[in-house]
């Protein structure tokens, strides 16, 4: 990361960490999880939280589903989210095309209008990295960090006023 004041703060409002701004952390996470199946289990909440914290990098039509997926994750846990993801893969294989079955997420609140939030209490640039790894302290610790980011993301979006 260059020593520029413009690059020291992320578009989500977070200050840069040792690896740079959130996008630098996001890319590092995606690269590391490719070689670590246990870490990859958190791929869906990582992607959803990152895109909801940085909606300019997302496809707007998917943000509502991503917001609902984070709520499911926080409500019922990682295994429930992975089950819904597996259901979606099966749904698409049955010929539903690129549509998304929203039935498993219907119980969760839609994405509030009036966003995006300007601040999140936990962000990707705040993730601890040791020896070049996000799981140096173990997978459970990494999972707790991702859960904290998911909680902060949902919390900030819920606080958005229309």
N, C-alpha and C positions, 0 to 999 in steps of 0.2 A: 504494500500500500504506500502511496506517495504521501509525503508530509504536506498535504494541502488542506486548508480549512474546509474546502468543499467536500473532501473525501473523508473527513473525520466524523461525519454524521450521516446516518442512513436515512433513506426516505421514510422509514417508519418512525423516525425520531430518536432512534438509539445511537449512542456514540460507538465509534469503531472499537473493536477489540484487537487483540494481538494479530489476528489473521486478516483484519480489515473490517468492512461493513458486512451486513447480514448475507448478502449474495455470496461473498467469499466463504463464509461459514456454510451456507447452504450447499455450494458446490463441493466443498470438502467433505461434508456429511454424505452426500450422494456418492462420491467416489469411495469413501471408506466403507459404506454399507454394502457396496457391490462385492466386497471380499469377505463380508461378515454376515452370514445368514441370521445370526441372533440379533445383530444391530438392525438388519433390514426389516425386522418385524415392526419397527416404528416408522417405516417409510410413509405410510398413509398420513399419520398425524403430522409428520414433519412437513410433507408437501402441503397439506391443508393449512397448517398454521403459517407456514412461510408465505403462501399466496394470499391468505387473509391479512397478514401484516404488510404485504407488499402488493396490493391489488392491481397496481399499474403493470405488473408482470404476469397477471393472470388473465384468463378468459372470463369476462364478467358473468356469462351465463352459467358458469360452474360454481361461482362463489357461494350461492345459497346452499347447494349440496355439500360443499366443503365445510360450511359453517355447521350444518346439521350433523355431519360426520364427526366433527370435533365434540359436539354436544353428546353424541352417542358414546364416543370414546371416554369422555369424562364421567358420564352417567353409568356406563356398564363395563368399561374396561377395554383393554386392547384386544382380548380374544373375541369380544362381541363385534368390534369394528372389523377384525379380520374375517369374521364369519359373514358380515354384510358384504365385504369386498369379494369374498368367494362367491356369494350369491350373485353379485353383479357380473362376475366373469361368466358364470353359468347362464345368466339371463342373456348376455350378449351372444354366447355360443348357440343359444336356441334360436337365433335369428332376429333378435330385437334390434339389431343394428347398433347405432351409436346412442340409442336412447338410454336413459338411466331409470331404473326402477326406484322411485322415491318412496314406495310403500314402507320399507323398513325404517325410513327416516321421518315418516309423517308425524310422529309424536313430538318432534323437536321444532323449536321456534325457527321461523324463517330468518334470513339475514336482514337485520334492520336497515332501513333506508337512511340516507343522511350521512353515510360514512364516506371515506374510511376514518377510523380513529387516528388521532395524531400521536398517541403515546401508548405504549404497552409496558407493563411493569416487568416483563421478562421477554427477552428477544434472543435471536440467534447469535448476535455478536457478544452476548453475555455468557454463552456456553463455555464451560471449562474445557480446555484442550491441554493434554499433558503428553509429552513425547510424541506429538503429532497425531494423537488419537483422542476421539471423543469418548471412548469406552475404556480408557486407561484405568479408571476407578471401578470398572465393572459395568456390566449391562444393566443391572438394576438401578445404579446411580444415573446412568444415561437416560433410562426410562423415566426416572423422576424429573430430570431436567426437561425432557420433552413434554411431560405432563404439565409442568409449571408453565411452559411456553403456551401450551394449548389452553390452560386455564386463563392465562393473561390475555390471550387472543379473544376468547369468548367473552370474558369480562369487559374488555374495552369495546368490543362491538355492541354488547348489550347496553353500554352506557351512551352510545351515540344517540343524539337527539335529532329527530327529523325536523 
